[in-house]
Amino acid sequence: MTTWKLTSLVGLIGAFLPTYAAPVDSLRQTFLPLPSRIVTQAAENGTYIENIAVRSNGGLLVTLLQPSASVYAVEDPFSRSPSMSLVHTFEGANGLTGISETSPDTFVVAAARYPGLAAPYQNTSTLWELKLNNKGEEATVHKIVHIPEASLLNGIVTVPSYKAAVLVGDSVLGVVFRVDVTTGRYDVVLDIPELKPIVGGPIDLGVNGVKIRAGYLYWSNTDRASIYRFPIDMLGYPVQGAKVEQVAAIKNASGVDDFALDRQGNIWAATDFDNMLITIQKDGRETVVLGSPTELTVAGDTSVAFGRTPLDRHILYVTTSGAAAVPVNGTIIELGKIVAVDTRG
């Protein structure tokens, strides 16, 4: 069982200040690195926090890739005393990756069996529905679909205009699946070179994080250290005859994991093995706003998401695998954690 240590907050961050994600342009007038604090941190080695979803009430859900296929909830992450609790551990799997909300407090989660890091056994990839119960009762789960041909289901995003469907990136096959969460029907809807890992590349991972914004599917490609987009229709299918567009090519890192888009369309990218949080403006300008290859601040950062309440819409929550998975300077071990970054500086 994974145990955690909670970090108390001296005071509410910016409770009486404007609550929005600051445009990246303002970073030129502010001090870097951006202010950050630890919300909570694992208390045992080998805890790899993989992905994050923000609930409508402001709470967080995080998935573990190691040591168990567990989902944890963090209540009031912006408060003086955040609390953390186990929500569910999935049977038949030992690791989780992506998570996405399809309706209030109902989520899709990707699970598999892993003999090693980011290399699941074949024929073990499954999507589950996880439904939280606000009355304090145990969460309910049911299997949506087993996808035997999948290799590494990773990022998941719900189609905003048709919430019965999710798009799921497979980092090893380099494709995007569309899954109907009510029927379990699925098919590969996008299969293009920009989704693929590089043969003999540094990590052998292609498409990783996936997002939808204004009629486009955005995705990060880990090996290519780039972010792309492709237009989709209201049901989540790629627009026939459209072309892929490279949105960003990251220069300050060897790869990219998950990312988030702020209200201005700027990108906030987790670099994982490079231990940095990077912003990319719409004109391509790039800034390292937190961390470095030799720092533990966001060591092994795996996913990012903005808060959803008036208290924390300017806060970017960052999950990490810790330096247990990504050693810093070869010897230091850092435990997986959740970090809150004040994007206003």
N, C-alpha and C positions, 0 to 999 in steps of 0.2 A: 504494500500500500504506500503510495506516495504521500509524504508529509510536506507541509508548507510552513513557512514563517512569514507573517504579515508585517509590513512596514507601516507604522503609523504616520499620518500626515500632520505637520505642524498646524496647518490651517487650510481651509478650502482654497483651492487655487483659483484665483480670479473670480470669485463668486459675484463680485459687484462690478466686474469689468465687461466690456463687449465680448460676446461669446460666439466667435466664428474662427474658422481656420484662416490665419493670416496669409495674404498673398505672398508668394515667395519673393516678389520684388522687394518687400520690406526687409528681407534678410540682409540686404546691403546696408541698412541703417541700424542694424541691431548687433548685439554681441553674439558670437558663436564660441563654443557650441551652445545649442539651445538648452534651456533649463530642463532637467529631467528628474524623476524620482522613481524609486522602486515601489510598485504597488504591492507585489507579493513575490516570493521566491521559494523555490523548492528547497527542502532541507536534506535531500539525499542525492548522491551522485547519479548521473545517468538519466535525469529527468529531462526529456526533450519535448518542449512545448512547440507544437507544429503550426497550429492555426487558431484564428480568433474570430468570433462573431459578437456583435454588440446588440444587446436586447433593446426593445423599445423602452423599457423602464430604466435604461442606463447600465444595467448589469452586463457582465462579460461572460462568454462561454469560451473555453479553450480546449483544444484537443491535444492529446499526448501521442507522439510517435513511439516513445519509450518512457517508462518500462512496461506500460500496459495500455490497452485500448480503452482509455478513460476520457470522459468529459468532465471538466470541473467548472463550477460557477463562481464568479466573484461578484458579490453584491456591494453596491455603493463604492465603486473603485475610486471615485473622486472625493470620498469623505475622509474624516480623521481615522476611522476604524473600519476599513474594508474587511469583509468576511469572505472566506473561501470554503467551498464544500464540494465533495464528490457528488456528481449528478448520476453517472451511470458508467459501468464498465461492460463492454460488449463481449459476449461469449463467442468463441470460434475465431477470434482475432487477437493480435497482440500489439497492434498499432493503428492509429487513426491519422488521417491527413485533413482534407478539406471539410468545411462546415459552412452552411448557408441557411438563412432564415427564409422559409416559404410563406409563412403566415405568423401572426404574433405568437411567440414562444413555441413554434414548431420549426424544426430544423432538419436538414438533410446532412448526413455525416458519411464520409467514406472510410471503410475499414478493410483491413487485410491482415494476412500473416506474414511477418518479416523475419527471415533468418539473419538479416543484416540491415544496416541503415540504407533506406531508400531503395531497397531491392526485394520486393515482396515475392513470396512463392507464387507461381502461376496458378491461375484458376481459384484464387482466394479473394478477389476484389468484390466488395459488396457495398451497396448503398443502403443506409438505414434511415428511417424517420425517427426523430427524437422529439417527444412532446413533453414540455415542462408543465407541472401542475402548481399553480400559485397557492394552493391550499396546504402546501407542505408535504403532500404525498409524493411517493416515488415517481420519477418520470416514467412514461410509457414509451416503448419502442416497438417498431415492427419493421421487418425487412421489406424494402422496396423492390430490389432486384439484385441478383447476382450476375455479374458480367464476366463470364469465364475468359473471354479473349482479352480483357483489359490487362495491362501490365503494371502501371503505377498511376492509379487515379489520384489526382492531387487537388488543384484548385477547383472550387465549385461556386457557381453564381446562379441566382434565381433570375428568370426572365421577368422583368418588372411588369410588363403588360400581360403576362400569361404565367401566373405564379404556380401553375401546375407543372411547369417545365423548368429544369435546371440544365445548365451547360457545364460539363466536367472535362477538364484537361487531363490527358494521359501523358505524363512527362517522358516516358520511355518510348511509347509508340509514336508520340508526336501528333496526336489527333485530338479532336474535341467531340465528345459524345453529347447528344441531346437525350435527356431522360424525362419521360412523363412520370411524375412521382405518384400519380393516382393509379395508373395502369401498369407501371413497370416497363413499359415499352421503351426501347432505346435504339439509337442508330448513330453511326459516325456521320456528322454533318459538315465537318471541316477537316481536310487532310491536305495540307500545303507545306512546302519546305520551311516556311518561317515558324512552324510549330515543332519542327524536328530538333533533336539534339545533334550536336556535331559529332560525326564519326571520329572516334579517338579523341573527343573533346575532353576538357578538364574534369567534368563531373558526369557526363553522359545523361544530362537532363535537358529536355526541351521546354515545352510550355509548362508553366508553373502556376503563378497566380492568374486569376481571370476576373474581370470586372465588366460591367455593362454601363455605358453612359451615352445618353442621347442617340440611341439607335446604333451604337457600335459595340462590338465585343472587343475588349482590350485584353491583351495577355503579355506576360513576361516570358522570355526565353532565357533560361539560366545559362546555358552554354554560350549563347550569342550575346549575353549581357545587353539585351535590347528589349524594347517594348513595342508591340505592334497593335494594329486594330483592323477590324473588318466589319463592314455594315451587316446588320441582321434585321429581319422583319419583326413584326409584332409577336410572332409565335416563337422567336428565337432561332429561326433558320437563316443561314447566310444568304445574302442577296445574290441571286444568280448573275454572273457576268461581272461582278464587282472585283476590285483589285485590293490586295493587302497594302497597308501603309505602315511604314516604320515611323513610330512616334518619337522614339528616343534611342540613342546608342550611348550607353554609359561608358565613360572614359576612365573614371576614377576607381573602378572596381573590376574584378575578374569575372564577376557573375552577378545575377540578380535573382532574388527569391520572390516574395510577394510584394505588392505595392498598393497604394491608395491614391485616388484622385481627390483633390480638394475642390472647393466650390468654384475656383477660378480655372480649373482644369490642369493645375500643376500636379506633377507626380511626386509622391513620397515613396521611395524604394528602399526595401531591406536588402542588404547585400550578403547576409548570412556569413560565409567564410571570411569576408573582409571586415566584419564587425563594425559596419558603418550604416548610418541612415543618410540617404542622399535625396536631394530634391532636384527635379528637372523641370525647368520652366517651359512654357509652350514654344518659346523660340529656341529651345535646346540648351540654354545655359544651365550648367550643373554646379551644385554646391553640396559639399559634405557638411551637414549640419550637426552631426553627433557621431562620436566614436572614431576609431582608427584601427588599423590592423593590429596594433599593440595595446589596445585599451579593452577593458571589460564592460564598459558602460552598456553596450548593446551587443555583447559578444554572441555571435551565432544568431543574429536577428532573422527570424523566419517569416513573420507576418505582421501586418499593420492595419489599424482601423481607427477611424475617428469616432469620438464620443457622440452620443445622440441627444443629450439633454442640454438645457441652457447652461448648466454648470460646466460642461466639458466638451462642447462642440469644437473648441479650439485645441483640445487635447488629442494627440495621436497615441494610441496604445500600441506598444510594440512587444511581441512575444519573442523569446529567445530559446535556443537549444542549449545555451551555455557553452562554456569552453570545455566541458566534458566531451562534447561532440566535436568542438572546434577549438583545439588547444591554442592558447595565446602564448607566444614565446616558447612553445614546446612543452612546458611543464605545468603552468598554472591551470587549475581546474576551477571553473566558474559554473555555478548551478543555474539551471533554467529559471527564467523569471518573466514577469510582466513589468514593463517600464512605461510610465506616462511622460510624454514629451509635450511641453508647452510650445505650440507652433507660433505663438505670438512673440516669442523671445523675451 
